[in-house]
Every structure is written in structure tokens, then in C-alpha cells.
Amino acid sequence: MSAYDAIVIGLGAHGSAAAYHLAKRGLRVLGLEQFARGHTLGSSGGLSRIIRLSYFEHPEYVPLLRRAWDLWRELEEASGESLLTQTGGLYVGPPDAELVAGSRESATRYGLAHWMLDAPELRYRFPLFRVDDDWRALFDVQAGWLAPERCIETHLRMAEREGATLRFEEPARIESGTRVISRSGAHEADRVIVTAGAWMPEVLPALKDQLWIERQVLFWFEPLAHAAEFAKLPIWIMEDVTRPEGFPAYRQYYGFPHDGAHGFKVAAMHQGDHVSPNEVDREPRNIDEERVRSFLRRRIPDANGERRLAKVCMYTNSPDGQFIIDRADAATVYASACSGHGFKFASMIGELLANMAVDGAEAPAFLRASRLG
């Protein structure tokens, strides 16, 4: 008989959720994490992460997001923690570009609560933003932000409450089948769940050619004026087609309401270098900051004040920007390559991985590895 019913390798956003959902079902669960508890060396730090339902990346994410939202609320109720803050979401840019058009398609297809704004309405309702005359925006009612560090710790704590054994600072590898080797020795299980983030190719080498790692830098600035108005903003994403000379065409920027303790958080999507997860420059560079400040000067000039904080994390990207959730073999399931937009799904992906491991469920077809050939 195996020592455990399930072993989870990697206890970040998705692994912590998987450990919780497996243990909640009464399984004997071992979770192994290579870093210390509460570390921010992966992809899920940064104090806040967006959650939104009018999803421009692919409309088939919407049912998954509805489930994720419900599961976050259920986790709050079960744990007594406050994890999700609903602010609404504002998605701004040219009407035919990916952000606004894709968000509108998802909202329309699934009957999501939203409304559209033209440029004069945008300027009236959100005067902090500088927008072009032909721009449009979609306001997504069911959107807000999650506290990632608190979400992960809550899943871990609840997994332990359900009986899971969690070990930290314990790197792990699959020796063969469902035999896992870590610093404390060999462990046997009926099934293995791999959620190792940027280190997925080290645990599952077959994924190496499908993943690439990107360095991402997050910034917090103190507004030059109107801090109280910045605090009232919804979460927002802007597709800025202006391309400053000397910078790559990074078009999407995103941000959060002003936080008195840290400032106004803003970052650019996919602005970073390709890196190895074991050799990431953890210090922000001048060019990292200037890329964001150049956007602020054009579009949110009152936000372009003193830098209060900066953090470096990683995106694990797939070739098409969609997640990869599948089976490595009959007893091993995995989730990876969330491409910079996966944290909000963690509650649902944890449940899905548990269902795949225990009940033989399958990931949605558009997320399976077979789509990539």
C-alpha cells in the first residue's frame, strides 16, 4: 500500500489549492515545496492579483472564472479570512483591439453584468486617465483583486486542518511512476500532482519545449495628486497602442486602487526578459521602471510620483498564452504555464486537479497539452 494517496509537488497558488481540495476529500496528502513557507520567489507574490469575469483572453474561461469566484468566497467563509475585494474592472483601449473587443465578446456571450463607455464618458467618470478620442471601455461589474500571499497561506492552513502533511524547503523529483524523492527520502503515492510553476521542466522534462519563463517587475508609486481619487479606482487594464521610441511594443498595462500602505500599483504585461528560474535578477532596473513611467506620463500623469516599492516575479508562458492542464501519465496530473493571468483561477484549478487525480475528470479541451502538438 502506498504511504500517501496523493503527493503534491509545489505548494504555490495551485499546489496549495490542490492540497486543500484533496485533503478535504479525505485523502492522505503529502505536499512538498522547495522554498520556505510564505516565500515570494515564484509567480504569486505582489500583494494583489486581479480577478475578472469579462475575459478577453478566451471566452471559454468564463465558466471557470465563475467557479473560481464562488470557491474563493467559500474559502473565505470556511477560513474566516478576507481574500477577495470586489471593485469592478475597467478595460480601456481602441474598440477593435484585443482587450476591449475580447472582453465585450465574453460579457455578451455569457450575459455578464457590464456597460460600455465612450471617450467622453471615460473622461467624465475616470478623469485620472488620458484617453484617445476613439477609445472605448468596458466596465466589468464582477471584478476585483485577490490578496495572493494570504490566499496561498489560507489554502495551506486549511489543507493542514483537513489532515494534509506539508513540508517546506524540500525540493522533490519524480524518480519513476509515483515514487517521489525529496530531502527527507522516498515517498510512495497512488497519484502525483505537479504544480511547480517556473520549475515545471525540472520536474516534468517533457514540458521543456512548451514553456518559457519571463521576468516581470511590479511597481508602486505615490501619486503626485488626488491620492483619494486613486483609492476609489476599480482594477483596470489599458491597451496603449502608443509605442515610445526605443521600447518594445508592450501594449497592455494594468493596475489597482491606491493602497495607503504601499502606493498605486501598476505594471506592464509581458515586458520582461526570458530567464532561467534559478538565475532571475531580483532587483528592478532603470529600464524596467522607465517602461512603466513612460506609460504613466502619457496616460495617468498624476500617478507618476515617487516610487515606493518594486517587486520581481516570474511568468511561466505557453506558446499560445493559455494554460496547460493535463496528464503526464495515468497517475500524474499537472497545471502550468498560466502565462501571467492564472492566479485568479487557483481555487478552481486546485479543485480541478483533485477531480482529475481522483475521479478521472479532464481539463477543458482548450487547456490540454494536445492542442500544442
ZAMARGU-4260 file (C-alpha; in steps of 0.2 Angstrom, whole numbers, plus 5000, padded with zeros to 4 digits):
<rodrens>
0) 5000/5000/5000 | 5006/5017/4996 | 5011/5029/5011 | 5000/5043/5003 | 4985/5044/4992
5) 4992/5059/4984 | 5008/5069/4983 | 5008/5087/4978 | 5025/5094/4971 | 5025/5113/4973
10) 5014/5122/4985 | 5011/5139/4977 | 4995/5146/4971 | 4988/5130/4963 | 4998/5117/4973
15) 4991/5124/4989 | 4973/5124/4982 | 4976/5106/4976 | 4982/5100/4993 | 4967/5108/5001
20) 4954/5100/4989 | 4962/5083/4990 | 4963/5083/5009 | 4945/5090/5010 | 4940/5074/5001
25) 4948/5063/5015 | 4964/5058/5005 | 4981/5056/5014 | 4991/5071/5006 | 5009/5075/5006
30) 5014/5092/5000 | 5032/5096/4995 | 5039/5114/4992 | 5057/5118/4988 | 5056/5135/4997
35) 5051/5141/5014 | 5033/5144/5018 | 5027/5161/5013 | 5041/5164/5000 | 5039/5176/4986
40) 5052/5168/4973 | 5039/5162/4961 | 5024/5169/4952 | 5012/5173/4965 | 5018/5187/4976
45) 5015/5206/4974 | 5001/5209/4987 | 4987/5210/4974 | 4981/5200/4959 | 4967/5204/4948
50) 4951/5193/4946 | 4939/5197/4932 | 4925/5188/4923 | 4924/5198/4906 | 4939/5189/4900
55) 4947/5195/4884 | 4960/5180/4883 | 4947/5167/4878 | 4928/5167/4882 | 4929/5149/4887
60) 4937/5154/4903 | 4921/5162/4909 | 4913/5147/4917 | 4930/5143/4925 | 4930/5160/4932
65) 4913/5159/4939 | 4918/5143/4948 | 4934/5151/4954 | 4925/5166/4961 | 4912/5155/4971
70) 4927/5144/4978 | 4936/5160/4984 | 4920/5166/4993 | 4918/5148/5000 | 4936/5148/5006
75) 4933/5165/5015 | 4918/5158/5024 | 4927/5142/5029 | 4943/5151/5035 | 4936/5167/5041
80) 4949/5176/5030 | 4946/5191/5019 | 4954/5186/5002 | 4944/5195/4988 | 4939/5213/4986
85) 4926/5217/4973 | 4930/5234/4965 | 4923/5232/4947 | 4935/5232/4932 | 4939/5244/4919
90) 4946/5239/4902 | 4951/5253/4891 | 4958/5255/4873 | 4954/5255/4855 | 4937/5247/4852
95) 4944/5234/4839 | 4959/5229/4849 | 4961/5213/4859 | 4957/5220/4876 | 4940/5229/4874
100) 4934/5218/4859 | 4938/5202/4868 | 4931/5207/4885 | 4915/5213/4876 | 4913/5196/4867
105) 4915/5186/4884 | 4902/5198/4893 | 4890/5197/4879 | 4891/5178/4876 | 4889/5174/4895
110) 4877/5188/4900 | 4889/5196/4912 | 4885/5212/4920 | 4894/5226/4911 | 4892/5243/4902
115) 4901/5251/4888 | 4909/5269/4889 | 4915/5280/4875 | 4929/5293/4877 | 4919/5307/4884
120) 4911/5296/4897 | 4928/5289/4901 | 4935/5306/4904 | 4920/5311/4915 | 4919/5296/4926
125) 4938/5292/4927 | 4947/5309/4924 | 4963/5302/4930 | 4965/5293/4914 | 4971/5302/4897
130) 4962/5293/4883 | 4961/5295/4864 | 4945/5301/4856 | 4941/5285/4848 | 4944/5274/4863
135) 4931/5264/4872 | 4930/5255/4888 | 4920/5240/4896 | 4916/5241/4914 | 4915/5223/4922
140) 4904/5223/4937 | 4911/5206/4944 | 4929/5210/4946 | 4942/5215/4959 | 4958/5209/4967
145) 4964/5194/4977 | 4977/5195/4991 | 4989/5182/4984 | 5000/5179/4999 | 4985/5177/5010
150) 4976/5166/4998 | 4990/5154/4997 | 4993/5153/5016 | 4974/5151/5019 | 4974/5136/5007
155) 4989/5129/5016 | 4982/5131/5033 | 4965/5124/5028 | 4974/5109/5020 | 4983/5106/5036
160) 4967/5107/5045 | 4960/5093/5034 | 4975/5082/5038 | 4987/5086/5024 | 5006/5084/5028
165) 5015/5099/5021 | 5034/5100/5020 | 5044/5116/5015 | 5062/5119/5010 | 5061/5101/5002
170) 5064/5100/4984 | 5057/5085/4975 | 5058/5075/4959 | 5049/5060/4952 | 5060/5045/4952
175) 5048/5034/4942 | 5030/5032/4941 | 5023/5039/4958 | 5039/5037/4968 | 5045/5054/4973
180) 5062/5058/4980 | 5064/5073/4992 | 5077/5078/5005 | 5068/5068/5018 | 5068/5052/5007
185) 5057/5042/4996 | 5039/5044/4996 | 5026/5032/4988 | 5008/5038/4982 | 4994/5032/4972
190) 4994/5048/4962 | 5005/5064/4960 | 5000/5082/4956 | 5014/5093/4949 | 5011/5112/4951
195) 5029/5118/4951 | 5027/5134/4942 | 5043/5140/4933 | 5052/5124/4939 | 5040/5113/4929
200) 5053/5107/4916 | 5064/5102/4931 | 5050/5090/4937 | 5042/5085/4921 | 5056/5087/4907
205) 5044/5083/4893 | 5036/5100/4895 | 5053/5109/4892 | 5050/5114/4874 | 5032/5121/4878
210) 5037/5133/4892 | 5047/5149/4893 | 5050/5159/4909 | 5048/5178/4909 | 5055/5191/4922
215) 5041/5203/4927 | 5043/5218/4938 | 5029/5226/4948 | 5029/5244/4954 | 5020/5255/4967
220) 5021/5274/4965 | 5014/5288/4976 | 5003/5299/4966 | 5008/5317/4963 | 4990/5322/4967
225) 4972/5315/4970 | 4978/5300/4981 | 4960/5299/4987 | 4953/5298/4969 | 4966/5284/4965
230) 4960/5274/4980 | 4942/5274/4973 | 4948/5267/4956 | 4942/5249/4951 | 4955/5237/4945
235) 4960/5242/4927 | 4969/5236/4911 | 4973/5248/4897 | 4979/5243/4880 | 4990/5258/4875
240) 4995/5257/4856 | 5007/5271/4858 | 5025/5264/4856 | 5038/5275/4863 | 5054/5276/4853
245) 5067/5263/4859 | 5055/5252/4869 | 5046/5236/4863 | 5028/5236/4859 | 5022/5231/4876
250) 5004/5237/4875 | 4994/5231/4890 | 4996/5239/4907 | 4986/5236/4922 | 4984/5242/4940
255) 4974/5243/4956 | 4967/5256/4968 | 4979/5266/4978 | 4984/5257/4994 | 4989/5269/5008
260) 5002/5257/5014 | 5011/5254/4998 | 5005/5266/4984 | 4997/5265/4967 | 5002/5248/4959
265) 5005/5247/4940 | 5014/5235/4929 | 5016/5231/4910 | 5010/5214/4904 | 5024/5204/4896
270) 5038/5217/4897 | 5051/5205/4903 | 5067/5196/4898 | 5067/5177/4895 | 5076/5170/4910
275) 5080/5154/4920 | 5070/5152/4936 | 5086/5149/4945 | 5095/5165/4938 | 5082/5179/4940
280) 5089/5196/4943 | 5078/5201/4958 | 5082/5219/4958 | 5072/5231/4947 | 5082/5240/4934
285) 5081/5258/4927 | 5074/5252/4911 | 5060/5242/4920 | 5055/5257/4929 | 5056/5269/4914
290) 5045/5257/4903 | 5031/5259/4916 | 5034/5278/4919 | 5033/5282/4900 | 5016/5274/4901
295) 5011/5284/4916 | 5017/5301/4908 | 5006/5298/4893 | 4990/5290/4901 | 4990/5293/4920
300) 5002/5308/4923 | 4996/5311/4941 | 5002/5294/4946 | 5020/5297/4941 | 5027/5301/4958
305) 5039/5294/4969 | 5042/5275/4968 | 5038/5267/4985 | 5040/5248/4981 | 5045/5236/4967
310) 5045/5218/4966 | 5051/5205/4954 | 5041/5189/4950 | 5040/5177/4935 | 5028/5172/4922
315) 5028/5154/4915 | 5022/5156/4897 | 5015/5144/4885 | 5016/5146/4866 | 4998/5152/4864
320) 4996/5161/4881 | 4984/5148/4888 | 4986/5137/4902 | 4992/5119/4901 | 4982/5107/4912
325) 4984/5089/4908 | 4990/5071/4912 | 5009/5067/4911 | 5003/5048/4913 | 4989/5038/4921
330) 4994/5043/4939 | 5001/5061/4936 | 4992/5077/4933 | 4999/5094/4932 | 4995/5113/4929
335) 5007/5125/4922 | 5010/5140/4910 | 4997/5152/4916 | 5006/5165/4906 | 5004/5179/4918
340) 4985/5178/4921 | 4982/5162/4931 | 4982/5167/4949 | 4963/5171/4950 | 4959/5153/4944
345) 4969/5145/4958 | 4954/5140/4969 | 4946/5132/4953 | 4962/5124/4947 | 4965/5116/4964
350) 4948/5108/4963 | 4950/5103/4945 | 4967/5094/4949 | 4959/5085/4963 | 4945/5079/4952
355) 4957/5074/4938 | 4968/5064/4951 | 4953/5055/4960 | 4939/5054/4948 | 4947/5054/4931
360) 4940/5071/4926 | 4948/5080/4911 | 4953/5098/4909 | 4944/5108/4896 | 4950/5104/4879
365) 4957/5121/4875 | 4969/5120/4890 | 4975/5102/4886 | 4993/5100/4880 | 4987/5090/4865
370) 4982/5107/4857 | 5000/5112/4855 | 5005/5096/4846
</rodrens>
